[in-house]
Amino acid sequence: NTYVSALPNFVRPNWKLPSYLMDRDLKCRIRVFIASNGKILKAQIYESSGENEFDQKALASVKQVKSFPKPEREILARVAAGDVILGFPL
């Protein structure tokens, strides 16, 4: 859906890694729960990279977002239930 595909644009400015982590082929996924007003209710590691620092930086970059756009009513229940999964690196 177009709503979910736009979310990485809000997280990307917060996504910063030290150089020693950039050169590694790490991937993780963060599950995001979003309220009707676009605020993040909760974010959690859904799939770990195996490197705690990488996972924590991904999680922090999501939590730094002040607010996402308000989700459309049709998808509100799904985004509030955590059906949004963001893959890192973005």
ABEGO torsion letter per residue (X at the ends): XAAAAAAAAAAAAABBBBAAAAABBBBBBBBBBBBAAGBBABBBBABBAGBAAAAAAAAAAAAABABBBBBBAAAAAAAAAGABBBBOBX
